[in-house]
Amino acid sequence: ALLPTEGASTGCATMMSYGFDPYISSWSPYHGAAYAVTDSIAKIVASGGDMKKIHFTFQEYFKRMTEDASRWSAPFTALLGAFDAQMNYGLASIGGKDSMSGTFEDIDVPPTLVSFAVDVADAKNIISPELKASGNKIVKFTIPVDEYDLPVYSEVKKLYAGITKAIAGGAVISAYALDEKGIAPAISRMAFGNRIGVALEDSLLPEELFLSETGNIIAEADPKKLKEIKVPYRVIGQTVKSPEVSYRKEKIKLADIQAAYDRTLEQVFPTKTSDKDTRLPDVLCDASSVHICRHKVARPRVFIPVMPGTNCEYDSARAFEAAGADVETGVFRNLSSGMIQSSVEEFVKHIKDAQIVMFPGGFSAGDEPDGSAKFFATTFRNAAIREAMQELMDKRDGLVLGICNGFQSVIKLGLVPQGKITDAQEPDAPTLTYNIINRHVSKMVYTKVVSNKSPWLTGAELGGVYVNPASHGEGRFVAPKEWLERLALNGQIATKYCDADGNITMDEYWNVNGSYEAIEGILSADGRVFGKMCHIERKGDHVASNITGEQDMKVFESGVKYFG
């Protein structure tokens, strides 16, 4: 994650990883702790971090201690193993937490010492694990071990330093820290992302594909730069165009491998309620005219209200500032009646000074009571705030944008689709409810612009497909048939969920919350209020840089340009 900075940009990234192998720890708590530390380092190194900057924090969890002296040996030997690894790596732990209550009747937890490694790095050196292109070599870096099967720490440091240098120099372009499951699962995960296949070397023995390899790293290397890798490695395969993994005479399609991978926990944490893949008609609304601002300003001012639980105000402010606007944020303080009254007065002033009000994402008031955005809706139905909002819309050609929790806010206020704050949300009005799988969804999502009847969408391509992060538990758009028909007829359906090729679909893999008609965003009748679920504000240098596809819908730029 990029280190957050206010009013400036940075390439400084924070990193965090964990290491723990329950099988090694059950065999030997000493080895388990040593390899937990090594594993957490390996994951940082495989992502482009420098191990010399790492610090640790440990989480320990052991069976309940009793008068039986033998039970005390597990935590004692685990701590010794971790301490030995720290001393030999020359890296310190900055704290930790322990629990000695891991026993229920006659059932004990395995000896558990989880190592969390934290680091800082230059974002330009960070790499992701998915394979990048065909024709590259797959290499394996193996840590040396001694006669007791413990890492030779001095040599591991040299190996990891060489990998870090190879990543910074561009010789290694993707990498993955191996674990107890071995090469085969790791290669498969690397191949899933971009559907790039792998041909493994025949020289690999079958048993090598599934050996426990904690601490070792496999990497995708540029064949033209192999000589720049100055530490020992072994070539174990190469990337190929065909989306499959091949080994000797065996070939398995990536789709089949991923289906097996996903199937493991599907019954426990279902990602779909059905396998229906209903494609919807691709109907675009090309508006003959878009609302024109009569109150031009050189540099519009944006007001972003912040409620307890809001967490997207910084990204939203940065996006508007980059587009050329001035931004004011106001925090609603609710610890006393005096604070509430003062916050109302401040919100009214900010709204009167603004041309744009932007409702940001987050979990306002913890999405309580009774669902998301109720705190926002209650606050903005205050008579003074409501009057200021109506004056903004009626007399100053103002704009309103709501993203994620902000979309929940504007729809419950009535700003979409009615274009004004209503006394209460009508029982049959469009709304947002719990995702169809009844759980939070967090993934990159494709949406298609199906209407340009809005100042917010003048910079977007009609019919264009954009990919942005979705992160919500209540994002499912629902509405009666009459409302759906009215919104479509008026060109108020702005964006719809689609697949990577732009096909609008009810398939829950793409329509992640099961929205009616795959609707992701809607407009007010005149297009000046826009609400959508996906986080278009999460953009910038080094953000989602490994995601293919267009990410910038130019919404913020379009909103600013409207006033120019």
C-alpha positions in Angstrom: 0.0 0.0 0.0 1.2 3.5 -0.8 2.0 5.5 2.3 -0.8 8.1 2.6 0.3 11.7 2.4 -1.9 14.8 2.5 -1.4 17.4 -0.3 1.5 15.5 -1.9 2.2 12.3 -3.7 4.8 9.6 -2.8 6.3 6.5 -4.2 6.9 5.1 -0.7 5.0 1.9 -0.2 4.4 -0.1 3.0 4.5 -3.9 2.9 3.3 -6.6 5.2 3.4 -10.4 5.0 3.0 -13.4 7.3 4.7 -16.7 7.7 3.5 -19.9 9.3 3.5 -23.6 8.4 1.3 -25.7 10.8 2.9 -29.0 9.5 6.4 -28.0 10.2 5.4 -26.4 13.6 3.6 -29.6 14.6 6.8 -31.6 13.8 9.1 -29.2 15.5 8.1 -25.9 17.1 11.7 -24.7 16.8 11.8 -25.3 13.1 8.3 -24.0 12.7 9.2 -20.6 14.2 12.4 -20.4 12.2 10.6 -21.1 9.0 7.7 -18.7 9.9 10.3 -15.9 10.1 11.9 -17.0 6.9 8.6 -17.4 5.1 7.5 -13.9 6.0 10.8 -12.5 4.7 10.5 -14.5 1.5 7.1 -13.0 0.7 8.4 -9.5 1.1 11.4 -10.3 -1.1 9.2 -11.9 -3.8 7.2 -8.7 -3.9 10.3 -6.5 -4.5 11.0 -5.5 -0.9 14.4 -5.3 0.7 14.8 -7.6 3.7 17.3 -5.4 5.4 14.5 -3.0 6.3 12.1 -5.6 7.8 10.8 -5.6 11.3 8.7 -8.4 12.8 5.8 -8.8 15.1 4.8 -12.3 16.3 1.4 -13.8 17.1 1.7 -16.9 19.3 -1.0 -19.4 20.1 -0.3 -22.6 22.1 -2.2 -25.2 24.1 -3.1 -24.4 27.6 -0.2 -24.6 30.1 -0.7 -26.9 33.0 1.4 -28.4 35.7 2.7 -30.9 33.1 6.2 -29.5 32.4 6.3 -31.0 28.9 3.5 -28.7 27.7 5.8 -25.7 28.4 8.4 -27.0 25.9 6.4 -26.0 22.8 6.3 -22.2 23.4 9.8 -22.2 24.8 11.3 -23.9 21.8 9.3 -21.9 19.3 10.5 -18.7 20.8 14.1 -20.0 20.7 13.6 -20.8 17.0 12.3 -17.3 16.2 15.0 -15.7 18.3 17.7 -17.7 16.5 16.3 -16.7 13.1 16.1 -13.0 14.2 19.7 -12.9 15.5 21.1 -14.6 12.4 19.1 -12.4 10.0 20.0 -9.3 12.0 16.3 -8.3 12.2 14.3 -7.2 15.2 10.8 -7.9 16.4 8.9 -4.8 17.5 6.2 -6.5 19.6 3.7 -9.3 19.5 0.8 -11.0 21.2 0.5 -14.4 22.8 -2.2 -16.7 24.0 -1.9 -19.9 26.0 -5.6 -20.9 25.8 -5.6 -23.1 22.7 -7.2 -26.1 24.4 -10.8 -27.4 24.3 -11.3 -30.5 26.4 -8.7 -32.9 25.0 -8.1 -31.0 21.7 -5.0 -28.8 21.4 -4.1 -26.3 18.7 -0.8 -27.0 16.9 2.1 -25.0 18.2 1.6 -21.7 16.5 4.0 -18.8 16.1 3.0 -16.6 13.2 5.6 -14.1 12.0 4.4 -10.8 10.5 7.0 -8.9 8.6 6.6 -5.2 7.9 8.7 -3.2 5.4 8.9 0.0 3.3 9.9 0.1 -0.3 9.9 2.2 -3.4 6.7 1.5 -5.3 8.4 1.3 -8.6 10.3 -1.8 -7.5 7.1 -3.7 -6.4 6.1 -6.6 -8.5 3.0 -8.8 -8.5 2.9 -12.6 -8.7 0.9 -13.2 -11.9 2.8 -14.2 -15.0 3.3 -11.3 -17.4 4.0 -12.7 -20.9 4.8 -15.9 -22.8 8.3 -16.8 -23.7 9.8 -16.1 -20.3 11.7 -18.5 -18.1 10.4 -19.9 -14.8 13.3 -20.2 -12.3 13.5 -21.4 -8.8 15.6 -20.0 -6.0 16.4 -22.5 -3.3 17.5 -21.5 0.2 20.4 -23.7 1.5 19.8 -25.7 4.7 22.1 -27.3 7.2 22.3 -30.9 8.5 19.4 -30.1 10.9 17.2 -28.9 8.0 17.4 -25.3 9.3 18.2 -22.4 6.9 21.8 -21.4 6.5 21.0 -17.9 7.4 24.1 -16.2 6.1 23.5 -17.7 2.6 19.8 -17.0 2.7 20.6 -13.3 3.2 22.8 -13.4 0.1 20.2 -15.2 -1.9 17.4 -12.8 -1.0 19.6 -9.8 -1.6 20.3 -11.1 -5.1 16.6 -11.6 -5.8 15.9 -8.1 -4.7 18.6 -6.8 -7.0 17.2 -8.9 -9.9 13.7 -7.5 -9.4 15.0 -3.9 -9.3 17.0 -4.5 -12.5 14.0 -6.0 -14.4 15.5 -9.5 -14.7 12.7 -10.9 -12.5 9.3 -9.6 -13.5 7.0 -11.7 -11.2 7.7 -13.9 -8.2 6.0 -16.2 -5.7 7.1 -17.4 -2.3 6.6 -21.1 -2.1 5.0 -22.8 0.9 4.3 -26.3 2.1 2.1 -27.1 -0.9 5.0 -26.8 -3.4 5.6 -25.8 -7.0 2.5 -27.1 -8.8 -0.1 -25.0 -6.8 2.2 -21.9 -6.9 2.7 -22.1 -10.6 -1.1 -22.4 -11.1 -1.8 -19.4 -9.0 0.7 -17.3 -11.0 -0.9 -18.5 -14.2 -4.5 -17.7 -13.3 -4.2 -13.9 -13.4 -3.4 -13.3 -17.1 -4.2 -16.8 -18.3 -0.6 -17.4 -19.4 0.4 -21.1 -19.5 3.5 -22.8 -18.2 5.5 -25.7 -19.7 7.4 -27.4 -16.9 10.8 -29.0 -17.5 10.9 -32.7 -18.0 13.9 -32.8 -15.6 11.6 -32.1 -12.7 10.8 -35.2 -10.8 7.0 -35.8 -10.1 7.6 -35.7 -6.4 9.3 -32.3 -6.7 6.0 -30.7 -7.8 4.4 -31.0 -4.4 7.4 -30.9 -2.0 7.2 -28.5 1.0 9.4 -25.6 -0.1 8.9 -22.9 2.6 11.4 -20.1 2.1 12.1 -20.9 -1.6 10.9 -18.6 -4.4 9.9 -19.2 -8.0 10.0 -16.4 -10.5 9.3 -15.4 -14.0 12.5 -14.1 -15.6 13.3 -12.2 -18.8 15.4 -14.7 -20.8 17.5 -11.8 -22.2 18.5 -10.8 -18.6 19.2 -14.1 -17.0 22.9 -13.2 -16.8 22.0 -10.3 -14.6 20.8 -12.7 -11.9 23.9 -13.2 -9.8 22.6 -15.8 -7.3 22.1 -19.5 -7.9 18.8 -20.5 -9.6 17.4 -23.5 -11.5 15.3 -23.2 -14.7 12.2 -25.3 -14.1 10.0 -24.2 -17.1 8.9 -21.4 -19.4 5.7 -19.4 -20.0 3.6 -20.2 -23.0 0.6 -18.6 -24.8 -1.7 -21.6 -24.4 -3.7 -21.3 -21.2 -2.6 -24.6 -19.7 0.1 -26.2 -17.5 2.0 -29.0 -19.2 4.5 -31.5 -17.7 6.0 -34.3 -19.7 3.0 -35.8 -21.5 0.4 -34.3 -19.3 -1.6 -31.1 -20.0 -4.2 -29.5 -17.8 -6.2 -26.4 -18.8 -6.0 -23.5 -16.5 -9.8 -23.2 -16.4 -10.0 -26.8 -15.0 -7.3 -26.1 -12.4 -9.0 -22.9 -11.3 -12.4 -24.6 -11.1 -10.9 -27.2 -8.8 -9.1 -24.5 -6.8 -12.3 -22.4 -6.4 -14.5 -25.4 -5.6 -12.7 -26.2 -2.3 -14.4 -23.6 -0.2 -17.4 -22.8 -2.5 -19.9 -24.6 -0.2 -18.5 -22.8 2.9 -18.2 -19.3 1.4 -20.3 -19.4 -1.8 -19.4 -16.8 -4.4 -22.6 -17.4 -6.4 -26.2 -18.3 -5.7 -26.7 -19.8 -9.1 -24.8 -20.6 -12.3 -27.1 -18.6 -14.6 -25.3 -16.7 -17.3 -28.1 -14.5 -18.8 -26.8 -11.9 -21.2 -28.8 -8.7 -21.4 -29.5 -6.5 -24.4 -26.8 -3.9 -25.1 -28.9 -0.8 -25.2 -27.1 2.6 -25.2 -28.6 6.0 -24.6 -26.8 8.6 -26.8 -28.3 11.9 -25.4 -29.0 14.6 -27.9 -28.2 17.2 -25.2 -26.6 17.4 -21.8 -27.5 19.9 -19.0 -25.4 23.1 -19.5 -24.2 25.1 -16.5 -25.3 28.7 -16.5 -23.2 29.6 -13.4 -19.6 29.2 -14.6 -16.6 29.4 -12.3 -12.9 29.2 -13.1 -12.2 26.7 -10.4 -15.2 24.9 -8.8 -15.3 24.1 -5.1 -16.2 20.6 -3.9 -17.6 19.8 -0.5 -17.0 16.3 0.8 -19.0 15.5 4.0 -17.3 13.0 6.3 -19.3 10.9 8.8 -18.0 8.6 11.5 -16.9 5.5 9.5 -16.2 7.3 6.1 -12.9 6.1 4.7 -12.7 7.3 1.1 -12.6 11.1 1.6 -8.8 11.4 1.0 -8.9 9.5 -2.3 -12.0 11.4 -3.4 -10.4 14.8 -2.5 -7.2 13.9 -4.4 -9.1 12.9 -7.5 -11.0 16.2 -7.6 -7.9 18.2 -6.9 -6.0 16.4 -9.7 -9.0 17.4 -12.0 -8.6 21.1 -11.1 -11.1 21.7 -8.3 -10.7 23.1 -4.8 -11.9 20.7 -2.1 -13.2 21.2 1.4 -14.0 18.3 3.7 -16.2 18.6 6.8 -16.3 16.1 9.6 -19.7 15.6 11.3 -19.1 15.5 15.0 -21.8 13.7 17.0 -20.4 13.4 20.6 -22.7 16.0 22.0 -25.8 18.0 21.0 -23.6 21.1 20.8 -21.2 19.3 18.4 -24.1 18.2 16.2 -25.5 21.7 16.0 -22.1 23.1 15.1 -21.6 20.4 12.5 -24.9 21.3 10.9 -24.0 24.9 10.7 -20.6 24.1 9.2 -22.2 21.7 6.6 -24.6 24.4 5.5 -21.8 26.9 5.0 -19.7 24.4 3.1 -22.6 23.6 0.8 -23.4 27.3 0.1 -19.7 27.8 -0.8 -19.6 24.8 -3.1 -20.6 23.9 -6.7 -20.2 20.2 -6.1 -21.2 17.9 -3.2 -19.5 14.5 -3.2 -20.7 11.7 -0.9 -17.7 9.4 -0.4 -17.4 5.7 0.3 -17.0 4.0 3.6 -19.2 2.6 6.3 -20.9 5.7 7.8 -21.9 5.0 11.4 -20.8 1.4 10.9 -23.8 1.0 8.5 -26.1 1.2 11.5 -28.9 1.4 12.4 -30.8 -0.6 9.9 -28.4 -0.7 7.0 -26.0 1.5 5.2 -26.1 5.3 4.8 -28.9 5.9 7.2 -26.7 8.3 9.2 -25.9 10.3 6.0 -29.6 10.4 5.0 -30.8 11.5 8.4 -28.2 14.3 8.6 -29.0 15.7 5.1 -32.7 15.7 5.8 -32.0 18.3 8.5 -34.0 21.3 7.4 -31.1 23.7 7.1 -28.9 21.3 5.2 -31.7 20.2 3.0 -32.5 23.8 2.1 -28.9 24.5 1.3 -28.7 21.4 -1.0 -31.9 22.4 -2.8 -30.6 25.9 -3.4 -27.4 24.4 -4.8 -29.4 22.3 -7.2 -32.2 24.8 -8.1 -30.3 28.1 -8.3 -26.6 27.3 -8.9 -26.7 24.4 -11.3 -24.8 22.3 -8.8 -23.6 18.7 -9.2 -23.8 15.8 -6.8 -21.7 12.6 -6.9 -22.1 9.5 -4.7 -19.7 6.5 -4.7 -20.4 3.2 -2.9 -21.6 4.3 0.6 -22.1 7.7 -1.1 -24.4 6.0 -3.7 -26.3 4.4 -0.9 -26.7 8.0 0.6 -27.9 9.7 -2.5 -30.4 7.0 -3.4 -31.9 6.9 0.2 -32.1 10.7 0.1 -34.0 10.6 -3.2 -31.2 12.6 -5.0 -31.2 9.7 -7.4 -33.4 9.1 -9.3 -35.7 12.0 -8.2 -33.1 14.7 -8.3 -34.0 16.2 -4.9 -34.0 15.3 -1.2 -37.4 13.7 -0.4 -39.1 13.5 3.0 -38.5 9.8 3.1 -37.5 7.1 0.7 -40.7 5.9 -1.1 -41.5 2.3 -0.4 -41.4 1.4 -4.1 -38.4 3.6 -5.0 -35.2 2.1 -6.4 -32.8 1.2 -3.6 -29.6 -0.7 -2.7 -29.8 -3.8 -0.6 -27.6 -6.7 0.6 -25.5 -8.4 -2.0 -27.2 -11.6 -3.4 -24.6 -13.8 -1.7 -25.3 -12.0 1.6 -21.7 -11.2 2.2 -19.2 -8.4 1.5 -17.7 -8.4 -2.0 -14.2 -7.0 -2.8 -12.8 -7.4 -6.3 -12.1 -5.6 -9.5 -15.2 -5.2 -11.5 -16.0 -4.3 -15.1 -18.7 -1.8 -15.9 -20.0 -0.4 -19.2 -21.2 3.2 -19.8 -24.7 2.9 -21.3 -25.8 6.5 -21.1 -24.0 9.9 -21.6 -27.0 12.0 -20.4 -24.9 13.6 -17.7 -22.3 16.3 -17.2 -20.4 13.6 -15.2 -20.0 11.4 -18.2 -19.0 13.8 -21.0 -15.4 12.5 -20.7 -16.4 8.8 -20.8 -16.8 6.7 -23.9 -20.4 5.7 -24.5 -20.2 1.9 -24.7 -16.8 2.0 -23.1 -15.7 -0.7 -20.6 -14.0 0.3 -17.4 -12.4 -1.7 -14.6 -12.5 -0.5 -11.0 -12.6 -1.9 -7.5 -15.8 -2.8 -5.8 -16.0 -3.2 -2.1 -19.4 -3.4 -0.5 -21.9 -5.5 1.4 -25.0 -3.6 0.3 -24.6 -2.8 -3.4 -27.4 -4.8 -5.1 -29.6 -2.4 -7.0 -33.3 -3.3 -6.9 -36.4 -1.6 -8.3 -39.9 -2.5 -9.4 -40.4 -3.2 -13.1 -42.1 0.2 -13.6 -39.1 2.1 -12.2 -36.7 0.0 -14.3 -38.6 0.9 -17.5 -38.8 4.6 -16.5 -35.1 4.8 -15.8 -34.2 3.1 -19.1 -36.6 5.3 -21.1 -35.2 8.5 -19.5 -31.5 7.5 -20.0 -31.0 7.5 -16.3 -29.2 4.1 -16.2 -25.6 5.3 -16.4 -23.5 2.1 -16.0 -24.0 -1.6 -16.0 -21.9 -4.6 -14.8 -20.4 -6.5 -17.7 -17.7 -9.0 -18.5 -14.2 -8.1 -19.7 -15.5 -8.1 -23.3 -18.3 -5.6 -22.5 -21.1 -8.2 -22.5 -23.8 -7.1 -20.0 -24.7 -10.1 -17.9 -26.5 -11.4 -14.9 -23.6 -13.9 -14.3 -22.7 -13.3 -10.6 -19.0 -13.5 -11.4 -19.3 -10.2 -13.2 -22.6 -8.8 -11.8 -21.0 -9.2 -8.3 -24.0 -8.2 -6.2 -26.8 -9.5 -8.4 -28.2 -6.1 -9.3 -31.4 -6.0 -11.3 -30.7 -5.5 -15.0 -27.0 -5.5 -14.0 -27.3 -1.8 -13.0 -24.2 -0.4 -11.3 -24.9 3.4 -11.5 -27.9 5.7 -12.1 -28.6 9.4 -12.7 -31.1 12.0 -11.8 -33.5 13.0 -14.6 -31.2 15.9 -15.7 -28.0 13.9 -15.1 -26.6 16.3 -12.5 -26.7 13.7 -9.7 -24.7 10.5 -10.3 -24.5 7.5 -8.0 -22.4 4.4 -8.6 -21.0 1.5 -6.5 -17.5 1.0 -7.9 -14.6 3.1 -6.6 -13.5 5.3 -9.5 -11.7 7.6 -7.1 -9.1 4.9 -6.2 -6.6 5.9 -8.9 -3.1 7.4 -9.3 0.5 6.4 -9.7 1.3 2.8 -8.6 -2.4 2.1 -7.9 -3.8 -1.1 -9.5 -0.9 -1.0 -11.9 -1.1 -4.7 -12.6 -4.7 -4.5 -13.7 -5.3 -4.5 -17.4 -8.1 -2.4 -18.9 -9.1 1.2 -18.8 -9.6 2.4 -15.2 -10.3 6.2 -15.7 -13.9 7.1 -16.6 -12.9 10.8 -16.4 -15.8 11.5 -14.1 -14.0 14.0 -11.9 -12.5 15.8 -14.9 -16.0 16.0 -16.5 -17.5 17.4 -13.4 -14.9 20.2 -13.1 -15.1 20.9 -16.9 -18.9 21.4 -16.6 -18.3 24.7 -14.7 -15.6 26.0 -17.0 
